[in-house]
């Protein structure tokens, strides 16, 4: 049954655009400042035009109908300004994407990765919730871009929504629209924007920052995903990172479930976020420009999510701390009649309710867990430093974790 948290409908106008004059000026100033500081005044305008021209837009939100709404606190100056962005990884099966995915020659399109990214109203917190592709959910009636309406489908795999829209609508707008409508129907939260990332673009983003450092705790080998990694600290290039994100079956990959693959995807995205948020990328134009070029060139987004919006949101989060960027998989349990499928556990309703009301997804306020070198009161210069408390390893995919948490052991 779909989850409901508040009133059933709301305007399709994006929440962050309710005060367009003030916010438009702020976002425009932000993007101009970033461009000038990064690329110099002489090339800033050309750079912004180039990056804006990279992004592909489709009008999928027009196909989803009224959005769920939520209660608003009149005393909260930031109320209604939080954002929910649905991130979809597409198995586009033509050209370079088909070659990278080992699916060349197939005309269909599928999606095995879906994450709801919630950005808090005060831009101090990012919560990312993965939805297993094997979740059994109800797909509501979906409208295709040609105006035709498809009948609802009860208790089917979540990723069927994307395939359903693509196979019958024949375009990205139909596929994204049906997926968004399915998320809103089953969670009760409003999706403000969506981002679809393809194989080739993901590879290019990783290469643009000279790879992603990550701990590989044990040897991994998957012939199907074309993955071969030895245990230890590694820096993955784009092609290997993509294989790591896609691999589900093989040596060292656990029970072959989609939940384990989700854990690797979360760890990889977290490692990328840490790398991009570090000074190695944000203050290095030779890395930042290629990354922005790859990122904007690899995504399809809704028509209302402009480059100015993207940069404005990113700029407003420039001071966010790693302990406030968190990942989790929506609580789940095995489906009663099919061990290869999952259903959402009762706890899932609370997660979606927290997100709908701009609270931390697990209901807890998180603080960064950075070690302190400050001496304790009463200590002397000759005192021996105390041993740091061992940090527990969180099991990505099955436990919530933040960028400050340890998710693998390579010691």
C-alpha positions in Angstrom: 0.0 0.0 0.0 1.3 3.5 -0.7 2.4 5.6 2.2 0.7 8.9 2.9 2.2 11.6 5.1 0.0 14.7 4.5 -2.3 16.3 2.1 -2.7 14.5 -1.2 -1.8 17.2 -3.7 0.3 20.2 -4.2 1.4 22.6 -7.0 3.9 21.3 -9.5 6.0 24.4 -9.0 9.4 23.6 -7.6 9.5 24.5 -3.9 12.9 26.3 -4.2 11.4 28.7 -6.8 8.6 30.1 -4.7 10.5 33.4 -4.3 12.0 33.5 -7.8 13.3 37.0 -7.8 15.4 36.7 -4.6 16.6 33.2 -5.2 17.2 33.7 -8.9 19.6 36.6 -8.1 21.3 34.5 -5.5 21.8 31.5 -7.7 22.9 33.7 -10.6 25.4 35.4 -8.5 26.7 32.0 -7.2 27.2 30.6 -10.7 28.9 33.7 -11.9 31.2 33.8 -8.9 32.1 30.2 -9.3 32.8 30.6 -13.0 34.9 33.7 -12.6 36.9 32.5 -9.6 37.5 29.1 -11.3 38.1 30.0 -14.9 38.9 33.7 -14.9 36.7 36.6 -16.1 37.7 36.1 -19.8 36.3 32.6 -20.1 33.6 32.5 -17.4 30.7 33.3 -19.8 31.9 30.8 -22.4 32.3 28.2 -19.7 28.8 28.6 -18.3 27.4 28.5 -21.8 29.3 25.3 -22.6 28.3 23.5 -19.4 24.7 24.6 -19.8 24.7 23.2 -23.4 25.9 19.9 -22.1 22.8 19.1 -20.1 20.0 17.2 -21.7 16.5 18.1 -20.5 13.2 16.2 -20.8 9.8 17.2 -19.6 9.1 14.1 -17.5 7.6 15.9 -14.4 4.7 17.1 -16.6 3.6 13.5 -16.9 3.5 12.7 -13.2 0.4 14.8 -12.1 0.0 16.5 -8.7 2.7 15.9 -6.1 2.3 14.9 -2.5 2.6 17.8 -0.1 3.6 18.2 3.5 2.9 20.3 6.6 4.8 23.6 6.7 5.9 25.3 9.9 5.0 29.0 9.5 7.8 30.0 11.9 10.5 28.3 9.9 12.0 30.7 7.4 13.4 27.8 5.3 10.2 25.7 5.3 9.3 24.3 1.9 12.8 24.8 0.5 14.2 21.3 1.0 14.8 19.3 -2.2 14.1 15.7 -3.2 16.1 14.6 -6.2 15.6 11.1 -7.7 18.9 9.8 -9.1 18.6 7.0 -11.7 21.4 5.0 -13.2 20.4 3.9 -16.7 21.6 0.8 -18.6 21.5 2.7 -21.9 22.4 0.0 -24.4 23.7 1.7 -27.5 27.1 3.1 -28.5 29.7 3.5 -25.8 27.2 2.7 -23.1 26.4 -0.7 -24.6 30.1 -1.5 -24.9 30.8 -0.5 -21.3 27.8 -2.5 -20.0 28.4 -5.5 -22.1 25.0 -5.0 -23.7 25.9 -3.7 -27.1 23.3 -4.2 -29.8 20.2 -4.2 -27.5 17.7 -1.4 -28.1 15.9 -1.5 -24.7 16.8 0.6 -21.7 16.8 -0.5 -18.0 17.6 1.0 -14.6 19.1 -1.0 -11.8 20.1 2.0 -9.6 17.8 4.4 -7.9 18.5 6.8 -5.1 16.4 9.5 -3.5 18.7 12.4 -2.5 17.2 14.7 0.1 18.9 18.1 0.6 17.7 19.8 3.8 16.2 23.3 3.7 19.1 24.9 5.4 21.6 23.0 3.1 23.4 21.5 6.1 22.4 17.9 5.5 22.2 15.4 2.6 20.4 12.1 3.0 20.6 9.5 0.3 18.2 6.5 0.3 18.7 3.6 -2.1 15.7 1.7 -3.4 16.5 -1.9 -4.3 15.6 -2.7 -7.9 14.0 -6.0 -6.6 11.6 -4.2 -4.3 8.0 -5.3 -4.9 5.9 -2.1 -5.3 2.7 -1.0 -6.9 3.2 0.9 -10.2 0.4 3.4 -10.6 -1.1 4.3 -14.0 1.5 6.1 -16.0 1.1 8.7 -18.7 3.4 8.5 -21.7 4.8 11.5 -23.6 2.4 10.8 -26.5 -0.6 11.1 -24.1 -1.4 7.4 -23.8 -2.1 6.1 -20.3 -0.9 2.7 -19.1 -2.8 0.6 -16.6 -1.5 0.2 -13.0 0.6 -2.9 -12.1 0.4 -4.2 -8.6 3.3 -5.9 -6.7 6.0 -5.8 -9.4 9.8 -5.1 -9.3 10.5 -1.4 -8.7 12.8 -1.1 -11.8 9.9 -2.3 -13.9 8.6 1.3 -13.8 11.5 2.6 -15.8 11.4 -0.3 -18.3 7.6 0.0 -18.5 7.8 3.7 -19.5 10.6 3.2 -22.0 9.1 0.1 -23.7 5.7 1.7 -24.1 6.6 5.4 -24.4 9.8 5.0 -26.3 11.6 7.9 -24.7 13.4 9.0 -21.6 10.6 11.3 -20.4 8.1 8.4 -20.3 10.6 6.2 -18.5 11.6 8.8 -15.9 8.0 10.0 -15.5 6.7 6.5 -14.6 9.6 6.0 -12.2 9.0 9.3 -10.4 5.2 8.6 -10.2 6.0 5.2 -8.7 8.3 6.7 -6.1 5.7 9.3 -5.1 2.9 6.8 -5.0 4.8 4.3 -2.8 6.5 6.8 -0.5 4.3 9.9 -0.2 7.2 12.2 -0.8 7.4 14.8 -3.6 10.2 14.5 -6.2 11.3 18.0 -7.1 13.9 17.0 -9.7 15.4 13.9 -11.3 18.9 13.1 -12.7 19.6 10.2 -15.0 23.2 9.2 -15.3 24.5 6.9 -18.0 27.5 4.5 -18.0 29.8 6.5 -20.2 29.2 9.7 -18.3 29.9 8.1 -14.9 33.2 6.7 -16.3 34.1 10.2 -17.5 33.3 11.8 -14.1 35.6 9.4 -12.3 38.4 9.9 -14.8 38.0 13.7 -14.5 39.1 13.6 -10.9 41.9 11.2 -11.6 40.0 8.3 -10.1 38.4 7.5 -6.7 40.3 6.2 -3.7 38.5 3.3 -1.9 39.3 0.4 0.3 38.8 -3.0 -1.2 38.8 -5.4 1.7 39.0 -8.6 -0.3 39.8 -9.8 -3.8 37.0 -9.2 -6.2 36.5 -11.0 -9.5 33.4 -10.9 -11.7 33.7 -12.1 -15.3 30.2 -10.7 -16.2 31.0 -7.2 -14.9 34.6 -7.3 -16.2 35.9 -6.6 -12.7 39.2 -7.8 -11.2 40.5 -6.1 -8.1 43.0 -7.2 -5.5 42.5 -6.5 -1.8 43.9 -3.2 -0.4 43.6 0.5 -0.8 42.9 1.3 -4.5 42.3 4.3 -6.7 39.7 3.2 -9.3 39.7 4.7 -12.7 36.4 5.3 -14.5 36.1 1.9 -16.2 37.0 -0.1 -13.1 34.7 2.1 -10.9 31.9 1.4 -13.2 32.6 -2.4 -13.1 32.7 -2.2 -9.3 29.3 -0.4 -9.2 27.7 -2.9 -11.6 29.2 -6.2 -10.2 26.7 -8.4 -8.4 27.9 -12.0 -8.8 31.4 -13.4 -8.6 34.3 -14.0 -6.2 34.3 -11.8 -3.1 30.9 -10.2 -3.9 28.9 -11.9 -1.2 25.7 -13.7 -1.8 25.1 -12.2 -5.2 22.2 -10.1 -4.0 21.3 -6.6 -5.3 21.6 -5.4 -1.6 25.4 -6.2 -1.7 25.7 -4.3 -5.0 23.9 -1.4 -3.5 26.4 -1.3 -0.7 29.3 -1.1 -3.1 27.5 1.7 -5.0 26.9 3.6 -1.9 30.6 3.3 -0.8 31.7 4.4 -4.3 29.4 7.4 -4.4 30.5 8.3 -0.9 34.2 8.1 -1.9 33.5 10.3 -4.9 31.7 12.9 -2.8 34.6 12.9 -0.4 37.1 13.4 -3.2 35.0 16.2 -4.9 34.4 18.0 -1.7 38.1 18.0 -0.9 40.4 20.8 -1.9 41.9 18.5 -4.4 39.0 19.2 -6.8 37.1 22.3 -5.7 40.2 24.5 -5.7 41.9 23.0 -8.7 40.5 24.4 -12.0 42.3 21.7 -14.0 40.3 19.1 -12.2 37.1 21.0 -11.6 36.4 22.0 -15.2 36.8 18.5 -16.6 34.6 17.1 -13.8 31.8 19.7 -14.4 32.1 19.1 -18.1 31.8 15.3 -17.6 29.0 15.6 -15.1 26.9 18.0 -17.1 27.5 16.0 -20.3 26.4 12.7 -18.7 23.1 13.6 -17.3 19.5 13.9 -18.4 17.4 16.1 -16.0 13.9 17.7 -15.9 13.3 20.9 -17.7 13.0 22.9 -14.5 16.5 21.9 -13.2 18.7 24.4 -14.9 22.5 24.7 -14.7 22.0 27.8 -12.6 19.8 25.8 -10.2 22.4 23.0 -10.0 25.3 25.2 -9.3 23.3 27.4 -6.9 22.3 24.3 -4.8 25.9 23.0 -4.9 27.3 26.4 -4.0 25.0 26.7 -1.0 26.2 23.4 0.3 29.9 24.3 0.0 30.4 24.2 3.8 28.6 20.9 4.5 30.5 18.4 6.6 31.0 14.7 5.9 29.2 13.6 9.0 26.1 15.2 7.6 26.1 13.4 4.3 24.5 10.0 4.9 23.5 6.9 3.0 21.1 4.0 3.7 19.0 1.4 1.9 15.3 1.6 2.6 14.6 -1.0 5.3 13.5 -4.2 3.7 12.8 -7.8 4.3 12.6 -10.9 2.0 9.3 -11.2 0.0 7.2 -13.9 1.6 6.6 -15.8 -1.7 9.9 -15.1 -3.5 13.3 -15.2 -1.9 14.8 -13.3 -4.9 12.6 -10.3 -4.2 12.2 -7.9 -1.3 9.4 -5.9 0.3 9.8 -2.8 2.4 9.9 -3.3 6.1 7.4 -1.4 8.4 10.4 0.9 9.4 10.4 2.2 5.8 7.3 4.3 6.5 9.1 6.3 9.2 12.1 6.9 6.9 9.9 8.4 4.2 7.9 10.4 6.8 11.1 11.9 8.1 12.2 12.9 4.6 8.8 14.3 3.8 9.1 16.6 6.8 12.8 17.5 6.3 14.1 15.5 9.3 17.2 13.3 9.2 16.1 10.1 7.5 16.9 8.0 10.6 15.5 10.6 13.0 18.9 11.3 14.6 21.0 14.4 14.3 24.5 13.5 13.2 27.8 15.2 14.1 31.0 14.6 12.2 33.3 12.1 14.0 36.6 13.9 13.5 39.4 12.9 15.9 40.7 15.5 18.3 44.3 16.2 19.2 43.5 18.5 22.0 45.0 17.3 25.3 42.5 16.3 28.0 42.3 18.6 31.1 45.1 17.8 33.6 47.4 16.2 31.0 51.1 17.1 30.9 53.5 17.4 28.0 55.1 14.1 29.0 51.8 12.2 29.1 51.5 9.4 26.5 48.7 10.0 24.0 45.8 7.7 24.5 45.0 5.1 21.9 42.1 6.1 19.7 38.9 4.2 20.1 38.6 1.6 17.3 35.8 2.8 14.9 33.2 0.2 14.1 32.8 -0.8 10.5 29.4 -0.1 9.1 28.0 -2.5 6.5 27.1 -0.4 3.6 23.9 -1.4 1.9 22.6 -2.9 5.1 23.3 -0.1 7.6 23.1 3.6 7.5 26.5 5.4 7.3 28.0 8.9 6.8 31.1 10.0 5.0 32.8 10.1 8.4 32.1 6.4 9.1 34.3 3.4 8.3 32.7 1.0 5.8 35.7 -1.3 5.1 38.9 -2.4 6.7 42.2 -2.4 4.7 44.5 -2.4 7.7 
